[in-house]
Amino acid sequence: MEIGIDSFAAILPEPNSGHTPSPTDRMAALLEEVETADRVGLDVFGIGEHHRKEFLDAAPAVILSAVAARTKTIRLTSAVTVLSAADPVRVFQDFATIDLISKGRVEIVVGRGSFGEAYPLFGFRFDDYDALFAEKLDLLLKLRDTTHVIWAGRFRPPLNGHGVFPRPHQSRLPIWLGAGGTPQSFIRAGALGLPLMVAIIGGDFARFRPLVDLYREAGSQAGHLPETLRIGVHAIGFVGETTDEAKDAFFPGWSYMFTEIGRERGWSPATRPQFEAMCGPRGAFLIGAPETVAAKILSASEALGGISRITFQMSSASLEPSAMKRSIELLGTAVAPIVREIAGKGEDVWVS
């Protein structure tokens, strides 16, 4: 199983001092986080895409190009590219260029986004978000497989055999489909034979099993081999020396972020009991000491019928850079070895 991190480059007040770092300092800390993840042997690092004041990831390809030049082995991906509001030609060119810089370590996770700011910002109607995504995904997949594309659609001028360059280092740029809880997204990914990245940021992992089964069934009906239908999970997570230390470190930033976002969506303020429930055996938060987090990863994989990748969303912790880097070190040096050893042996695991 591949283990990694997704970051939204959140810029939030530090929980102890209340100080908000400058955007320049936060970006420098993010680059150090990716370098740390590479050094401790994590498999993948993803950069999200948002167009809000709380996040600095509006241009993920730019950030990924910077870390591509500073890392050696870790795979680099978007998490996710808001394809509905983007030009697939530019997306392909950006990621093909990063693939050249990184010598073949780039992937794209495409989705429709969990916020709507990108649509009016780039001149699209949010009401068209699914039609936009379907059309643009079709074009992106054609660009991946064909240098000179002939294509026409509703939302973009046609391509009449135009050459799209550069081509990536990899013979076929990996493209994942990111999904939340919409059944049609799971069916679409399966029918296309694309690997699936599932965002699970609440509830419990088992409730997503029917959706994952829809994905596998759609892929099978479309003739795709089971081994090509890879499943990844994006979840909120943080590792500490002890479980209590991890929870106490992560809660203030999580509470601040989700209370602020909740105001926009009519949610109640985030509470400590809610947080504790999500950190418990049936909750979807991967927060705790290394042994606790490793057991919960394996339990999540079992609940979903097997997963091939899990990525931690840590940046809502709003911690000082040293604490964030220590969590990344523990994920790579303490959690990952346990998961890989037990998953390789096929042993049962229980979360205590």
Secondary structure as the mmCIF struct_conf table of DSSP 4:
data_model
#
loop_
_struct_conf.conf_type_id
_struct_conf.id
_struct_conf.beg_label_comp_id
_struct_conf.beg_label_asym_id
_struct_conf.beg_label_seq_id
_struct_conf.end_label_comp_id
_struct_conf.end_label_asym_id
_struct_conf.end_label_seq_id
STRN STRN1 GLU A 2 SER A 7
STRN STRN2 ALA A 10 ALA A 10
TURN_TY1_P TURN_TY1_P1 PRO A 15 SER A 17
HELX_LH_PP_P HELX_LH_PP_P1 HIS A 19 SER A 22
HELX_RH_AL_P HELX_RH_AL_P1 PRO A 23 ARG A 39
TURN_TY1_P TURN_TY1_P2 VAL A 40 GLY A 41
BEND BEND1 ASP A 43 ASP A 43
STRN STRN3 VAL A 44 ILE A 47
BEND BEND2 ARG A 52 ARG A 52
TURN_TY1_P TURN_TY1_P3 LYS A 53 GLU A 54
STRN STRN4 PHE A 55 PHE A 55
BEND BEND3 LEU A 56 LEU A 56
BEND BEND4 ALA A 58 ALA A 59
HELX_RH_AL_P HELX_RH_AL_P2 PRO A 60 ALA A 68
TURN_TY1_P TURN_TY1_P4 ALA A 69 ARG A 70
BEND BEND5 LYS A 72 THR A 73
STRN STRN5 ARG A 75 SER A 78
BEND BEND6 ALA A 79 ALA A 79
STRN STRN6 THR A 81 VAL A 82
HELX_RH_3T_P HELX_RH_3T_P1 LEU A 83 ALA A 85
BEND BEND7 ALA A 86 ALA A 86
HELX_RH_AL_P HELX_RH_AL_P3 PRO A 88 SER A 102
TURN_TY1_P TURN_TY1_P5 LYS A 103 LYS A 103
BEND BEND8 GLY A 104 GLY A 104
STRN STRN7 VAL A 106 GLY A 111
BEND BEND9 SER A 114 GLY A 116
TURN_TY1_P TURN_TY1_P6 GLU A 117 GLU A 117
HELX_RH_AL_P HELX_RH_AL_P4 ALA A 118 LEU A 121
TURN_TY1_P TURN_TY1_P7 PHE A 122 GLY A 123
HELX_RH_3T_P HELX_RH_3T_P2 PHE A 126 ASP A 128
HELX_RH_AL_P HELX_RH_AL_P5 TYR A 129 ASP A 145
BEND BEND10 THR A 147 THR A 147
STRN STRN8 HIS A 148 TRP A 151
BEND BEND11 ARG A 154 ARG A 156
STRN STRN9 LEU A 159 GLY A 163
HELX_LH_PP_P HELX_LH_PP_P2 PRO A 166 PRO A 168
BEND BEND12 HIS A 169 ARG A 172
STRN STRN10 ILE A 175 ALA A 179
BEND BEND13 GLY A 180 GLY A 181
HELX_RH_AL_P HELX_RH_AL_P6 PRO A 183 LEU A 192
TURN_TY1_P TURN_TY1_P8 GLY A 193 GLY A 193
STRN STRN11 LEU A 196 ILE A 200
BEND BEND14 GLY A 202 GLY A 203
HELX_RH_3T_P HELX_RH_3T_P3 PHE A 205 PHE A 208
HELX_RH_AL_P HELX_RH_AL_P7 ARG A 209 GLN A 221
TURN_TY1_P TURN_TY1_P9 ALA A 222 GLY A 223
HELX_RH_3T_P HELX_RH_3T_P4 PRO A 226 THR A 228
STRN STRN12 ILE A 231 VAL A 239
BEND BEND15 GLU A 241 THR A 242
HELX_RH_AL_P HELX_RH_AL_P8 THR A 243 ARG A 265
TURN_TY1_P TURN_TY1_P10 GLY A 266 GLY A 266
HELX_LH_PP_P HELX_LH_PP_P3 TRP A 267 ALA A 270
HELX_RH_AL_P HELX_RH_AL_P9 ARG A 272 CYS A 279
BEND BEND16 GLY A 280 GLY A 280
TURN_TY1_P TURN_TY1_P11 PRO A 281 ARG A 282
BEND BEND17 GLY A 283 ALA A 284
STRN STRN13 LEU A 286 GLY A 288
BEND BEND18 ALA A 289 ALA A 289
HELX_RH_AL_P HELX_RH_AL_P10 PRO A 290 ALA A 303
TURN_TY1_P TURN_TY1_P12 LEU A 304 GLY A 305
BEND BEND19 SER A 308 SER A 308
STRN STRN14 ARG A 309 GLN A 313
HELX_RH_3T_P HELX_RH_3T_P5 SER A 315 ALA A 317
HELX_RH_AL_P HELX_RH_AL_P11 PRO A 321 LEU A 330
HELX_RH_PI_P HELX_RH_PI_P1 LEU A 331 VAL A 335
HELX_RH_AL_P HELX_RH_AL_P12 ALA A 336 LYS A 345
TURN_TY1_P TURN_TY1_P13 GLY A 346 GLY A 346
#
